[in-house]
Amino acid sequence: MKIVKCDYSHGFDAQCDDAVAMAAEDVADGKLIVYPTETVYGIGADIYNETAVKSLYVVKNRPFDMPLSVAVSDKAMLERVAVLNENADKLIKAFLPGPLTIIIKKQLDVPDIVTSSSQKVGIRIPDNRFALELIRRTGPIVATSANLHSHPDAVSVDAAIADFGDAVDTYIDAGACTIGQPSTIVWLMDNQVEIVRQGAIPAEKIREVLGC
């Protein structure tokens, strides 16, 4: 288990760049990492490495019938994972990067273990410098909170360490999360809109952008 400090409150320095490189190497090697976002700390793995994703489910004690969200670095990477529709495009322009997860149709090559065999996937672009730099190097990674299933969300790295201990290879300690509450989750399919979870973005703002 490695705990790597990365303070980028006054700029992204060489120490943080080294931390990104270390975390990216672990992801490429099929290991699990805990990384910061603006909402809560996430536990991540390469979404295309099914062995790593299975390990993440086990470590988190998460039922396999509960799908995992995916973090990407930009719209182009998002389109590698999901199929955009008009409403998704509106929300991306209005809120991403930011604390919003959009559930839309997945691309065929996204492994079923990530989505619990569903044909849709939850996807977001975190508004966090470390997370974005990491994902640019690794490609899409799992974006689920770094806590044991049913435990409180981890808004500090210490909370994640208390839950996972040596089961995770690398923890990135970037201090407290700036928002400290989960993302809002919105399900979009055809013309249907459902607020699955009220999070950092109020439901009324979502509906205002979508005109519904």
Disulfide bonds with the S-S distance in Angstrom:
Cys6-Cys16 2.45
